Amino acid sequence: MQNWATAVIEQAVGGGKNVPPLLFSPITLRGVTARNRVMISPMCQYRSVDGGPNDWHLVHLGKFAMGGAGIIFGEETAIEAGGRKTHACAGIYHSDHIRRYRRINKFLKTLGAVSGIQLGHSGRKASCHDASRNWQPLTKADTAAGLPPWTAIAPSPVSEAPGGPLPHEMDLGDIGRNIEHWVRATRMAADADFDICEIHGAHGYLIHQFLSPIANRRRDAYGGDRQGRMRFPLKVAEAVRGAWPADRPLFFRCSVVDGKGGEWYLEDTLAFVRELKERGVDVVDCSSGGMRGSTPFPLIPRVPGYHVTYSARIRREAGVRTIAVGLITDPCHAEAILQAGDADLVAIARAALYDSAWPLRAAAALGLADQYGLLPSDYAFRLRGRDRSRSGYPEGADVRIPHSPDDLVPYVWRRELQAQACGGNLPT
Ligand SMILES: Cc1cc2nc3c(=O)[nH]c(=O)nc-3n(C[C@H](O)[C@H](O)[C@H](O)COP(=O)(O)O)c2cc1C
């Protein structure tokens, strides 16, 4: 166990005092109850066709539901085609998309999970290649490969990277149309049976571009001081809340601080979150980065739980529910965060890519009475049976394996016997 949190963790797991794990306590947000507090964080897949999900998404998200997660978010989903980053990004802007997302949501819910959609618009980060090509901007040369570039929109005509393509500065008409797109996408998401809607206001995308002075150089009512720069994001929050059913929760993902060299800090987010709360945002998903500038603001060190202090302060000082995310891989660490009152939900991304049944392992590690209750009933039945048969034959039991009625072969299984095959490392 890592020494950075040993004391807190030991306390969190009750030090043998049999405290039920908070990570596996249900949470109710408006009319939606999640079976536990493990959330699968949004993860772009670059596998959509014309913005729509397909079998890839059914399997990718379905395996997390089978692994016991409480809340499962799909990737950032663009509110209009031009708001996607790449031609393969997800979107929700055709009526056909509704039917496709509904199929996936039905499957996730059958398995006991709550499903979330993260709505977004990439703004000046639109029109690029995917992660495997480091999000390089598309050029005319990509047209031959069926990937024509398009002109991105942004609060100001400032490129994402020096020398990059200049986005079109949104005029008041563009702002109005963009808000209509948020509303249309929200209604479609409700129709597609998502339980939770999250507004992607982080990572240097359109909403974050309005917030940060690095990307917002406007002199009208949508720029200037913090209040002006918050105007568009708050209008989006109001519009989405108005279009999203009152009994379903609304989340908002913030970059609590810009990235290296940034100009938007925690105090700004606190002021912003207080306004979001007044507009009916229920949960703040505390992330960071995506916006680079030239101030001395340093890079956040990527230590386990690197956003937890942000989540803790926002939760306490703005009095809103929060999500902690960022290199949380150890179940005891997740439990410690909740027990310390630093967050209400813990989100995992890469840990779930590594092990889609992370919640099951976490439940076992935290001593949940019946971790198999998280699994589909047929799996649970078989695994409980496996535990029963194992407990009948402890390690080192001297047994006979029948090869025929009168040939009973002695057999002993011990971990040490496997050590050589594992290069001397005993399996855990
Ligand atoms: C493959 C991948 C795709 C991601 N796509 C998104 C996304 O669509 N929206 C978003 O807000 N964050 C996205 N993220 C960030 C994650 O949601 C998460 O905040 C981040 O990976 C830190 O959590 P982790 O340490 O548990 O991976 C992505 C991360 C990964 C690994």
The ligand as an ORCA input file, in Angstrom:
! r2SCAN-3c Opt
* xyz 0 1
  C      -9.201      7.205    -23.587
  C      -9.617      8.444    -22.848
  C     -10.543      9.297    -23.410
  C     -10.998     10.406    -22.683
  N     -12.040     11.158    -23.184
  C     -12.626     12.099    -22.414
  C     -13.844     12.704    -22.797
  O     -14.465     12.365    -23.800
  N     -14.345     13.671    -21.974
  C     -13.718     14.035    -20.815
  O     -14.217     14.917    -20.103
  N     -12.597     13.428    -20.410
  C     -12.054     12.460    -21.154
  N     -10.954     11.778    -20.695
  C     -10.429     12.089    -19.350
  C     -11.016     11.105    -18.329
  O     -12.432     11.227    -18.242
  C     -10.398     11.290    -16.934
  O     -10.786     12.536    -16.422
  C      -8.877     11.200    -16.938
  O      -8.445     10.124    -17.746
  C      -8.313     11.025    -15.527
  O      -8.826      9.868    -14.927
  P      -7.968      8.470    -14.836
  O      -6.669      8.793    -14.172
  O      -8.851      7.577    -14.001
  O      -7.759      7.947    -16.219
  C     -10.465     10.702    -21.412
  C      -9.468      9.866    -20.896
  C      -9.062      8.735    -21.575
  C      -8.035      7.824    -20.945
*
